[in-house]
Amino acid sequence: MFIKNLYKFIFFCAILVSAHLFVQAQAKPLYFKDAIKANRDIFYEKVLSTINYTFTLPFIAENDEKWQSAFYSIGLIQLKNASVDLKIDAASKILLTQSNDFKMAFLNLVNSNYPNKYTDQVRMIFDSSNNYKLMAMAANYLLPTATIKTKNQLLYKVQKKFVEEPFDAILHELNIQIQYSITPIKYPNFKTFFSKDYLQGETIVFSFQRKNRNFTGLAMIRKPDGNFVKKQDSSFFSVGQLARSNSNMPSYISNGNTPQGIFKMTGFDTSTNYFIGATTNIQLAMPHEYNTVLIDEKMVDTTWSVEQYTNLLPNNLKQYAPMYGTFYAGRAGRTEIIAHGTTIDVDYYKSNSFYPYTPTAGCLCTKEIWNNKTGFLEISDQQKLTQALQNIGGGKGYLIVIEIDEKNAAVSLADILQYLK
């Protein structure tokens, strides 16, 4: 049964799985029996056994979904050894004969775990494909090490397609991504977000991130009166928040990184998802995901135009393309991005710069540590975040993700104080 279920598993952030694992749902203290080391080990061995079984299977159509699940599972548990390397090498040699879904699963894995290694094979995918999502995933893998000549070649094909499909959200965002890789982005002054006049009377969670999502961000809360939440010692309240997906793909790709831009906060919920846990989460809505009643209760129609989104931005940011990430991610079909905790074994990611945070399928994730002897929740920044919101009236308002710069370091409170003066 486990193997059958795992083969169907793709690491979606809000797909529900077995609920029986949570003995207490939002009682204190929270308990997750599979946080206990013996149960963590059982889960790991089952995943490993399924991966190893898949490694015995040929790359043929009837095994396609099994290989896709193996790629996702390798990324989940960060399995890295010579045997895995050999199988990924073998898969790279037959890519062009496989389904688009197989290619996407392969790209998700290598983008995170094997950067720069398969550029020749990935370039062939880009050149041979007319699937815009697959093209975008391939281009994203190539861009970090591409020459200007190569970038212009990629841009030429994308812009040619964009003329044919001018309203395609993926082509729109890919076009911008390649152009910014050629001409570096100029970061605007974000201080206008912090005016008390901005979205007056609304609760706002700001999630400050680096462009490089391998580093953790920082979440802060602005109250409806325009002041930021502070702790008892009068220092600003903040918690770390990771906006990186397991694949580290761009935000307009399914299960990619959390989009930059404006979300509507629609309240609280709890989850039975094995990887999210039962800590209270913050529900979010993007443009196109729901009708405009959820985005702005004053609106009466059910369309969501770019003009409506633009009206929510400060004047100096209305022409700043990166702040439209949520708009185009929603148009591209992304859904169910929320802000939540985690029950994933943090030890999978010990070698990563964002440890002890865990990546998701594109959500915003805070740090949570579960006791591996008792199964009880020991540390939860998610509880701190939701409690702080409850203290000022609840979880409705806006959440805004802002990439502040390109430093390769976790965002600190000192980075944000310049905007609060």
Buried (B, 14 or more C-beta within 10 A) or exposed (E): EEEEEBBEBBBBBBBEBEEEBBEEBEEEEBBBBBBBEEBBEEBBEBBBEBBBEBBEEEBEEEBBBBBBBBBBBBBBBBBEEEEBEEBBEEBBEEBEEBEEBBBBBBBBBBBBBBEEBBBEBBBBBBEEBEBBBBBBBBBBBBBEEBEEEBBEBBBEBBBEBBEEEEEBBBBBBBBBBBBBBEEEBEBBEBEBBBEEEBBEEBBBBBBBBBBBBBBBBBBBBBBBEBEBBEEEEEEBBBBBBBBBBBBBBBBBBBBBBBBBBBBBBBEBBBBBBBBBBBBBBBBBBBBBBBBBBBBBEEBEEEEBEEEBBBEBBBEEBEEBBBBBBBBBBBBBEBBBBBBBBBBBBBBBBEEBBBBBBBBBBBBBBBBBBBBBEEBBBEBBBBBBBBEBBEEBEEBBBBBBBBBBBEEEEBBEBEBBEEBEE
